[in-house]
Amino acid sequence: MQNKVRIVLVNTSHPGNIGGAARAMKNMGLADLYLVGPKHYPSDDAVSRAAGASDILENAVVVDTLEEALADCQLVIGTSARERNIPWPLVDPRQAADLVFDEGLVTAFVFGREDRGLTNEELQRCNYHVHIPSVETFSSLNLGAAVQVIAYELRMKSLLMKDAPVVASKWDVPAANVEQIDYLLEHLEKVLVQTEFLDPNMPMQVMTRFRRLFQRSRLDQQELGMLRGMLTSMEKQMND
Amino acid sequence: MQNKVRIVLVNTSHPGNIGGAARAMKNMGLADLYLVGPKHYPSDDAVSRAAGASDILENAVVVDTLEEALADCQLVIGTSARERNIPWPLVDPRQAADLVFDEGLVTAFVFGREDRGLTNEELQRCNYHVHIPSVETFSSLNLGAAVQVIAYELRMKSLLMKDAPVVASKWDVPAANVEQIDYLLEHLEKVLVQTEFLDPNMPMQVMTRFRRLFQRSRLDQQELGMLRGMLTSMEKQMND
């Protein structure tokens, strides 16, 4: 299980928090850490707070963009403190752990900046948002503490799962990954502009809503192929 | 509830951890903090890591002995990493939260030293031991992270007791109904035949897979309208 869950930290300011996250991960049996544009890294503060989890830090992958961190993931869950304009599927940490184990997909948990979390655009790249149910008047957790809560719920679920589920649906086709969904949305946008359904000067929230829909559906590879094929057949008809 | 649960930290070495514990407490709605013989306290490090939970620190009670911290408590739960010589009632954090709410007693959670936890004598003062299920080869959590896990479970339990979802996604648009999905699929099939993506003499399972996809997605009315609008715009282009 543990090698199927990735922790992604976006633009972390304090390297001590990266160390704290690494320690929490190792305590709970996670190992796959991606750092998107960390402010100060590598750092002695990170190593010191990791307190023996320095292997997690050494193996951490540092990338420039969130897209790189997510490309091969099939399920993306972003931490969110706030209500959003467009409602998004929202779970608590226990439900998030259930999702990970029930769906069995390569999953990323994405954690935002210490001071302002994830941007709307970053949150829209997520299939789900997870909210740690803090009190409203003092809602912002320390980053390492937030990673600890998620990693703890994953660990609890993995231990509780040793009793196998009574029924399990076996999907016949692997899930699409983030990169494939991105290509599908680009293709769809191109076709929708051509059919004049989408006005590129007044895009409104159309593509965001399509993104939310296809991410929520957890498209499999065959469904993705069908949708791409449908779009291609439409282009052919229009361009004939 | 929250004023019935006390967090007791014994001989804490690093004041930053006291601050981290205070922040985790306040995030999760706890307020009652006792410090038994802290090594360095008060401390700027504690205030800095508390990040706004300085009221918890200001109201913290500093005492010399564990006995003083526990005198008025009715249930004492001590954190333990190790197996003990004499077996003691042992629970995981979720079971510990259940105990607190089921028994409704004034409860203390006792956390030991960063390097060696609680002594045998201290552990024997506890009604229960709670073990956070870390991996055996890297079992020692940061003190603030351990407080976070316990406080989180207490918070989850308090929210679950309300018989309402812990977090609720508020969808802004009603879900589509069966008839609307049926019309969408009819419309889609018509367009796909026209684009020659679908051969009506060899339909295979294409429409069944589209049906499964749209039903699984739990389409809302707006998404349905977008998909219908997309199909209509494609028909217009093809028939022009």
Interface residues (C-beta under 8 A of the other chain):
Chain A: G20 R23 A24 K26 N27 M28 G29 R49 A51 G52 A53 E83 I86 P87 W88 P89 L90 V91 D92 P93 R94 H129 H131 I132 P133 S134 V135 F138 S139 S140 L141 N142 G144 A145 Q148 V149 Y152 R155 M156 L159 V191 L192 Q194 T195 E196 F197 V206 R209 F210 L213 R216 S217 R218 L219 Q222 E223 M226 G229 M230 S233 M234 K236 Q237 M238
Chain B: G20 R23 A24 K26 N27 M28 G29 R49 A51 G52 A53 D92 P93 R94 I132 P133 S134 V135 F138 S139 S140 L141 N142 G144 A145 Q148 V149 Y152 R155 M156 L159 P165 V166 V167 A168 S169 K170 W171 D172 V191 L192 Q194 T195 E196 F197 V206 R209 F210 L213 R216 S217 R218 L219 Q222 E223 M226 G229 M230 S233 M234 K236 Q237 M238
